[in-house]
Amino acid sequence: MDKRIRVLVAKPGLDGHDRGAKVIARALRDAGMEVIYTGLRQTPEMIVNAALQEDVQVIGVSILSGAHNAIVPRVLDLLREKDMTDVLLIVGGTIPDTDAVRLKQQGVAAVFQPGASLEQVVEFIRSSVKQPA
Amino acid sequence: MRLVTDVVEYATRHVPKYNPVSISGYHIREAGSTAVQELAFTLRDGIEYVEWALARGLDVDDFASRLSFFFNAHNDFFEEIAKYRAARKIWANVMRDRFGAKDERSLKLRFHSQTAGCSLTWQQPYNNIVRTAIQALAAVLGGTQSLHTNSLDEAYALPSEQAVTIALRTQQIIAHESGVTSVADPLGGSYFLEELTRKIERAALDYIRRIDEMGGMIPAIERGFPQSEIADASYRYQQEQERGDRVTVGVNRFTEQQEQSLDILQIDESAEQRQVEKLARLRARRDNLRVTEALQTLRTAAAGDANTIPAMLDCVRAYATTGEICEALRDVFGSWQETSVL
């Protein structure tokens, strides 16, 4: 049976730049995925709890405030604490190259920087999420 | 609305030369709206502010001339110029016909402009200098009163000193070398510009009428109307860009394999520590009893009908922090829960 991929799109912190998150959410939905968008000003705890409750396979966090080095490791820690390491964490936003490398080393599945296309994001999720056989 | 009306009322009665509010369309455009939506939603917000100020018992001519606006300066050169021209025309008519303003100064729309942050590209970042210059020129030809030019590296981070200097020099070249500031409305009378201005005016008035029919901007926001119009427009924009229907130089045309690297501003993490220490020192030094009392007076004012500004100023005089003042207001008003509009 075909099961739709479930994705949580989240905006952590005080960053109000939600244009990208909303466009991505819509693109994923148009690509046939089930998308839950958290709205603004979420804490890492709120994001991971929402991911748990919504039983998503992917969390996408959008950060354009420069706070990614503080927020993303916290989300990763919480995923480990709650035994949710099978959930794919992807990050989008204004992430400098050096930070993108570091975030991936810490356990982020992919970092989409400015200029990444909607298609790249959709394709990455489709090819990375393990569908139940 | 309560707070913005408090500011307008307080300024009108006590600080009459203050500009109490900058009615912004910048963030609307950055969120992905069209030029017409930016114009319509901003002016309709302005109408809402005026209505609330009148309901407070203020005379329109006592505060209207101190209102000011804040618009985006985006890529489409003529469309932006026409947008500013249409803004002045619509606002003058609204103030005169809808609100019965008598003072000529009440009809004048003054505005600040900032070039479009969302138009800056990560790829080939030096192209952003040229984009910003063209956008800034549109704002000047459209009659802006003040101008902010973005820096070339703002798709990456907060700007470096060098990038900021180029942005400033861009303004200075327009102001002192190009000669365009020596004449007001230089494109007035051009067939194309006049027609475009009328077209944008009609489309914006149509939005304003629809929001009026919904009962004003607040019911419109509660039902997610401007949010969904903006979300649709921003999704359309992105799709046009990805299909290549909308050309973005260096992104979907004239691309290069190897990107130039930029020296971007790095903010040291010790900045946070310094700020935390500064705050701790302030809290140790101030009269905390006075702070607590001032915040309580603010809560009482907010819960009742009184203007909150005098109480807020007392909080500031007692060295209450912005966070503490906002928390006191949140205790009374709660916080806005965003309705997720996709």
Contacts between the chains, C-beta under 8 A, distances in Angstrom:
chain1	res1	chain2	res2	distance
A	16	B	27	7.8
A	17	B	30	7.8
A	18	B	31	7.3
A	19	B	30	7.0
A	19	B	31	5.2
A	19	B	32	5.0
A	19	B	118	7.0
A	19	B	234	5.5
A	22	B	231	5.5
A	22	B	234	7.0
A	22	B	235	7.8
A	22	B	341	7.9
A	22	B	342	6.1
A	23	B	32	7.4
A	23	B	234	5.9
A	23	B	235	5.5
A	23	B	238	5.0
A	25	B	342	5.2
A	26	B	231	7.3
A	26	B	235	5.2
A	26	B	342	5.4
A	27	B	235	7.7
A	27	B	238	7.8
A	29	B	342	6.9
A	35	B	342	7.3
A	37	B	340	5.0
A	37	B	342	5.9
A	38	B	340	7.8
A	39	B	337	7.9
A	39	B	338	4.1
A	39	B	340	5.3
A	40	B	338	5.9
A	66	B	157	6.4
A	66	B	158	7.2
A	66	B	267	6.8
A	69	B	269	8.0
A	94	B	155	6.7
A	94	B	156	6.3
A	94	B	157	6.7
A	96	B	156	6.6
A	96	B	157	6.8
A	96	B	264	6.5
A	113	B	122	6.5
A	114	B	121	7.4
A	114	B	122	3.6
A	114	B	155	5.2
A	115	B	121	7.1
A	115	B	122	4.7
A	115	B	123	5.4
A	115	B	251	6.2
A	117	B	242	5.5
A	118	B	238	6.7
A	118	B	239	7.8
A	118	B	242	6.0
A	119	B	242	6.9
